[in-house]
């Protein structure tokens, strides 16, 4: 079920040149027509849920989006479950399950209900201009949720849904995962351990004007660095028994990170920092305060940043290098670093690339161009990463658009059509095959 990781890009040429499969079957032709016919229905549903504010911390709004979707899934024969996440400080998750033919491929579809736009955001509404629309979360990930439902509706119309074993997991806190993660992602991980295939319905990645496939995504973690030193009159800085102060120690460490850590697919941003006498990180972990004078050696400096890697081994190796750099202090100073791995990586694997090959066979049958793998350094972390250690996966199955996480976020409405067609045909073919267990 899980193939070992290997160097990214090794299968690029093979995937781009993937041979065409047989022509579309009669049910697959029906799927294509059904998705097209339901285009305006899908746009109407997208408008409905986009107009519901569901910022990660708007628990009532997240639940309202789930409530709006429950009838859509139940009309397709799915059983739905609201999984309360108050223990993790979040609203909850909506899971929908469809039991098909025993022994066939078990598929996990992943999306999310929440957005980055909280109720106090000035960016509101749904504005359509032809085949483009603008609204908060319209692309990330309400458009992805609509693609899921469009694909499933087409499968039902074509008669291919009956035998399909599917779990749809729509998390309510993808943009700001609850704490502890062991609680917030427990149900998703269990679904990943059950599944043979995972499909992530965040936005389609386009490179040089062409659709691409996401077979790998980097992790998302954070680090907090604190340096301390003996304070005193600035005239004594650098002197024996006084030392360099906390800010010089902070500068030494951050510059060493810049010089010594670089490698492919790794980034480590410094988000903010402060130094003085004293300097403190705010309770929210997103701010810092400090005071000081030009003639006082600073006693404290603090900084926070992120860490993104392609594999967990790269994460852990980089963390050890960072700790080693921090351990070498300038005279009269001390330092400590805390590193937290939040979203794990979706490492590249042969199994993931094989799924993209399957999708490219469908592209050939649909008369679409083959999709090359998208560079993982250009995609952020996502919920599919939590199940990546257990199941082969393909991300970027949602629609295309622009401006995610920013005012003016937009969606190419027509991209929902080709993405739903691709997903429905892929799931229909997988549903005919035996499960790996």
Secondary structure by P-SEA (a helix, b strand, c coil): cbbbbcccccaaaaaaaccccccccaaaaaaaaaaaaaaaaaaaaaaaaaaccccccaaaaaaaaaaaaaaaaaaabbbbbbbbccccccbbbbbbbbbcccccbbbbbbbbccccccccccbbbbbbcccccccccccccaaaaaaaaaaaaaaaaaccccccbbbbbbbccccccccccccccaaaaaaaaaccbbbbccbbbbcccbbbbbcbbbbbbbbbbbbbbbbccccccccccccccaaaaaaaaaaaaacccccccbbbbbcccccccbbbbccccccccccccccccccbbbbbbccccccaaaaaaaaaaaaaaaacccccccbbbbbbbccccccccaaaaaaaaaaaaaaaaacccccccccccccccccccccccccccccccbbbbccccccccccaaaaaaaaaaaaaaaaaaaaaccccc
